[in-house]
Amino acid sequence: MFELVQKNILVTGANGQLGSEIRRIADVHEDNFRFFFTDVDTLDITDLKAIDHFIKENKIKYIINCAAYTAVDKAEDDAELCYKINRDAVINLGISATNNAAKIIHVSTDYVFDGTNTRPYIETDPVNPKSVYGKSKQEAESSLMDACADSIVIRTAWLYSIFGNNFVKTMIKLGQERDTLNVVADQTGTPTNAADLAKAIIKILDHSEAYDFKAGIYHYSNEGVTTWYDFTLAIHKDAGITSCKVSPITTDQYPTKAARPQYSVLDKTKIKTTFGITIPNWEESLNICVRELLS
Ligand SMILES: NC(=O)c1ccc[n+]([C@@H]2O[C@H](COP(=O)([O-])OP(=O)(O)OC[C@H]3O[C@@H](n4cnc5c(N)ncnc54)[C@H](OP(=O)(O)O)[C@@H]3O)[C@@H](O)[C@H]2O)c1
């Protein structure tokens, strides 16, 4: 007879897009992992004492930090709160993890880059964030790794899901309501279905249990490359929207408070080879999400 030992996992920000996708697949993995899903109402990550107590009390072995301040434009006028959640709280999570022998998987962003690359960004490319949000996330990356040697930082991009508010849902709504729509066509990147990222994170946990914890920075998005304009055309095609004419515009024609990277395609070689992760193409994953949204 051998005893089944579940590893306790704390998921913060679990009511957001990514946290909700992890919640959806958690029960499939309950032989190995016992998940504790929390959000700001039950565990505020800026409350160091509460975090420390929770980790101790529940013998947490891994923390998956999905909590974040994600209102990119609002952050330009709300820098204090953005840094408090995206940087200071993350450092505290790291300190608490170290004190309690826990490991962290933290999620970061393509906005740590300035977008001037002409080939996909690798993990060691220089960072140069152009927005308060990007800076807050970038400063968290290095400080977290100083605070907790057992940290994995996954930079992702253009995240969407059936949960929460996101570009896919907005474009479906606008496509159904309007006859015309202008969408930026000179920003290039790759969308990420949060359901795919959730599966990748579980795969990393499985790998860490079977082998060892491979701390470091990794990139994850879906495969392929597109623009917001072409992404919108694909969303409308999948949603069967034919009555809305979508026109390409430039970034200058659609000014936003926070600057976005012009180019933010991420090279995923490291995460694929380290953890044996297979990544679906963005069009395939988009189709799955749109079908689910409209079902
Ligand atoms: N969305 C994107 O396009 C994108 C792109 C690249 C990287 N990322 C990164 O990916 C990660 C997941 O993003 P997401 O889209 O899933 O975010 P999300 O949907 O905005 O979810 C974040 C969650 O964190 C919660 N939260 C905020 N402050 C908190 C606090 N002090 N304590 C605990 N929870 C708190 C939020 O609650 P409230 O809603 O009540 O504030 C929300 O439920 C984030 O690290 C984000 O920076 C996102």
The ligand as an ORCA input file, in Angstrom:
! r2SCAN-3c Opt
* xyz 0 1
  N      -4.908     40.034    -19.931
  C      -3.881     40.071    -20.769
  O      -4.004     40.354    -21.962
  C      -2.501     39.724    -20.280
  C      -1.434     39.783    -21.176
  C      -0.155     39.452    -20.700
  C       0.038     39.072    -19.390
  N      -1.025     39.058    -18.531
  C      -0.776     38.655    -17.146
  O      -1.413     37.403    -16.948
  C      -1.844     37.284    -15.583
  C      -3.305     36.863    -15.558
  O      -4.046     37.870    -16.246
  P      -5.634     37.818    -16.338
  O      -6.003     38.392    -17.663
  O      -6.127     36.481    -15.920
  O      -5.988     38.911    -15.221
  P      -7.429     39.310    -14.677
  O      -8.489     38.612    -15.447
  O      -7.431     40.804    -14.579
  O      -7.414     38.675    -13.221
  C      -6.639     39.188    -12.190
  C      -7.342     38.835    -10.902
  O      -6.536     39.317     -9.820
  C      -7.424     39.918     -8.892
  N      -6.720     40.829     -8.007
  C      -6.465     42.165     -8.186
  N      -5.846     42.665     -7.113
  C      -5.690     41.638     -6.239
  C      -5.146     41.535     -4.943
  N      -4.619     42.598     -4.308
  N      -5.153     40.326     -4.319
  C      -5.693     39.246     -4.944
  N      -6.244     39.283     -6.163
  C      -6.246     40.471     -6.808
  C      -8.442     40.602     -9.769
  O      -9.571     40.996     -9.044
  P     -10.379     42.311     -9.527
  O     -10.889     41.983    -10.900
  O     -11.422     42.451     -8.495
  O      -9.381     43.436     -9.553
  C      -8.723     39.503    -10.769
  O      -9.669     38.579    -10.307
  C      -1.567     38.648    -14.938
  O      -0.349     38.560    -14.249
  C      -1.403     39.585    -16.114
  O      -0.549     40.669    -15.807
  C      -2.287     39.351    -18.954
*
